[in-house]
Amino acid sequence: MKTKSIALSLVLLMITTLSLRAQTFELGVKGGINFDKIGGRSFNDAFKWGYSAGGFAHIGFGKWGLQPELLWNQTNTQTATNFNEIYQNGLNSTNVSLNYLSVPVLLTYSPFKVLTFQAGPQFGILVSQTPFLVQDTKDAFKKGDISAVAGAQLNLLKFKVGVRYFVGFNELNGLNTSLDSWKNQGLQLYIGFRILKF
């Protein structure tokens, strides 16, 4: 956890330094839906929907820019019908909800004013999770998640409409990784609104 705190502090320092040299600076809010799943034989393979909401800043340097965000992301899934065969005393076909405080830090490129491509890392901190997927074990998931994010956005006056795909890098399984590997992946659709521009 200490390493993640240092990494986030360095990202915040970099964003502050770059914003002082920016040609444009924007602030706004955004929200949307997530279609995601947790890979691994412990879970249903279908994508399920959750929601996303938060704010963004965009630091522009001509066609290039940096877009940090602070989002509340919900991931929903369901344990497999044979979950208790993988984890003793596990609950089969149980709905699972994970709520993350996510910080994407995206490099942006706008070949045209109306279109922006985005890519970069996303750091997530697990705030809450469905408890007791296995009897007498409250927390089944690890607290941190790091993902790669890539997508495209349409810029329509003050509105932003976009789609992103994200793939988790690190192991989410907090029970026993030798029995199964859990990683997050999914699609995010969103709409944003620019509040301020400098």
C-alpha positions in Angstrom: 0.0 0.0 0.0 3.0 2.3 0.7 4.2 1.9 -2.9 0.8 2.8 -4.3 0.7 5.9 -2.1 4.1 7.0 -3.4 3.1 6.3 -7.0 -0.1 8.4 -6.6 1.8 11.2 -5.0 4.3 11.3 -7.9 1.4 11.4 -10.4 -0.2 14.3 -8.5 3.1 16.2 -8.5 3.5 15.6 -12.2 0.0 16.8 -12.9 0.5 20.0 -10.9 3.8 20.7 -12.6 2.3 20.2 -16.1 -0.7 22.3 -15.4 1.5 25.3 -14.7 2.9 25.0 -18.3 -0.4 24.1 -20.0 -1.9 26.0 -23.0 -5.4 25.0 -21.9 -7.0 23.7 -18.7 -10.5 22.2 -18.4 -12.5 20.9 -15.5 -15.7 18.9 -15.7 -18.0 16.1 -14.5 -18.8 12.8 -16.1 -20.9 9.7 -15.6 -21.7 6.5 -17.4 -22.1 2.7 -17.4 -19.5 -0.1 -17.1 -19.9 -3.5 -18.8 -17.3 -5.6 -17.1 -16.4 -9.0 -15.7 -13.8 -10.7 -13.6 -11.9 -13.3 -15.5 -11.3 -16.7 -13.9 -13.2 -20.0 -13.6 -14.6 -18.8 -10.3 -17.0 -16.3 -12.0 -19.7 -16.3 -14.6 -18.1 -15.3 -17.9 -20.9 -12.8 -18.9 -20.3 -9.1 -18.8 -22.6 -7.2 -16.3 -23.3 -3.6 -16.0 -22.4 -1.1 -13.2 -22.1 2.6 -13.1 -19.3 5.2 -13.1 -19.4 8.8 -11.9 -16.9 11.5 -11.1 -14.8 14.4 -12.4 -12.0 15.1 -14.8 -9.4 17.7 -15.6 -7.7 18.1 -19.0 -4.3 19.8 -19.3 -3.8 20.6 -23.0 -0.5 21.2 -25.0 -1.8 21.8 -28.5 -3.0 18.4 -29.9 -1.5 16.5 -26.9 -2.7 16.6 -23.3 -3.0 14.8 -20.0 -6.4 13.9 -18.5 -6.4 12.9 -14.8 -9.8 11.8 -13.4 -11.3 10.8 -10.1 -14.1 8.3 -10.5 -16.4 6.1 -8.5 -16.5 2.8 -10.5 -18.8 -0.2 -9.8 -18.0 -3.7 -11.0 -20.7 -6.3 -10.8 -20.3 -10.0 -11.5 -21.6 -13.4 -10.2 -19.8 -16.4 -8.8 -19.8 -19.5 -10.9 -22.3 -22.4 -10.4 -19.3 -24.5 -9.2 -17.7 -21.9 -7.0 -17.8 -24.2 -3.9 -15.9 -26.8 -5.8 -13.0 -24.4 -6.3 -13.2 -22.8 -2.8 -14.5 -24.9 0.0 -17.7 -23.4 1.6 -18.0 -20.9 -1.2 -21.3 -19.6 -2.4 -22.4 -20.6 -5.8 -24.2 -18.2 -8.2 -24.0 -15.2 -5.8 -24.1 -11.7 -7.1 -20.9 -9.7 -6.4 -20.5 -6.0 -6.3 -17.2 -4.1 -6.0 -16.9 -0.4 -5.6 -13.6 1.3 -6.5 -12.3 4.8 -6.2 -10.4 5.0 -9.5 -7.8 7.5 -10.7 -7.1 7.2 -14.5 -4.2 9.3 -15.8 -4.6 9.4 -19.5 -2.4 10.7 -22.3 -4.6 12.3 -24.9 -4.2 13.1 -28.6 -6.7 15.1 -30.7 -6.0 14.9 -34.4 -9.2 17.0 -34.9 -10.9 19.3 -32.4 -14.0 17.0 -32.3 -12.0 13.7 -31.7 -9.7 12.7 -28.9 -7.9 9.4 -28.4 -6.9 8.4 -24.8 -4.6 5.8 -23.2 -2.9 5.3 -19.9 -3.0 3.6 -16.5 -5.9 3.5 -14.0 -5.2 3.1 -10.3 -8.1 1.7 -8.2 -8.7 1.4 -4.5 -11.4 -1.0 -3.4 -13.8 0.9 -1.1 -16.4 -1.8 -0.6 -17.1 -5.4 -1.6 -19.8 -8.1 -1.3 -18.8 -9.9 1.9 -18.6 -13.6 2.7 -18.3 -15.3 -0.7 -16.7 -18.0 1.4 -18.1 -18.7 4.8 -16.1 -17.1 7.7 -14.0 -15.1 5.1 -15.3 -11.5 4.9 -13.0 -10.0 2.2 -12.3 -12.1 -0.9 -10.7 -9.3 -3.0 -7.5 -7.5 -2.7 -7.7 -3.7 -2.0 -5.8 -2.4 -5.1 -6.3 -2.7 -8.8 -4.1 -1.3 -11.7 -5.5 -1.3 -15.2 -4.6 -0.2 -18.7 -7.2 2.0 -20.3 -7.6 3.0 -24.0 -10.5 4.7 -25.8 -11.9 7.5 -27.9 -14.0 10.6 -27.2 -16.1 13.0 -29.2 -15.9 16.6 -28.1 -19.3 18.3 -28.9 -19.1 21.9 -27.6 -19.1 21.5 -23.8 -20.1 17.8 -24.0 -17.8 14.8 -24.1 -19.1 11.4 -25.2 -16.7 8.5 -25.1 -16.0 4.8 -25.0 -13.1 3.0 -23.2 -11.8 -0.5 -22.8 -9.8 -1.5 -19.7 -7.8 -4.5 -18.8 -6.6 -5.3 -15.2 -2.9 -6.0 -14.7 -2.8 -7.2 -11.1 -4.3 -10.1 -9.2 -7.6 -9.4 -7.4 -7.9 -12.8 -5.7 -7.5 -12.3 -2.0 -8.4 -16.0 -1.1 -6.0 -18.3 -2.8 -4.3 -17.4 -6.1 -3.0 -21.0 -6.7 -6.6 -22.2 -7.2 -7.7 -19.4 -9.6 -6.5 -16.0 -11.0 -9.0 -13.1 -11.0 -8.5 -10.1 -13.2 -10.8 -7.2 -14.2 -11.7 -6.2 -17.7 -14.5 -4.3 -19.4 -16.0 -1.5 -21.4 -17.1 1.9 -20.2 -19.5 4.3 -22.0 -19.8 7.8 -20.6 -20.9 11.4 -21.2 -19.1 14.4 -19.6 -19.8 18.1 -19.3 -17.1 20.7 -19.2 -17.7 23.2 -16.4 -14.6 25.4 -16.7 -12.0 26.2 -19.3 -8.9 28.4 -18.9 
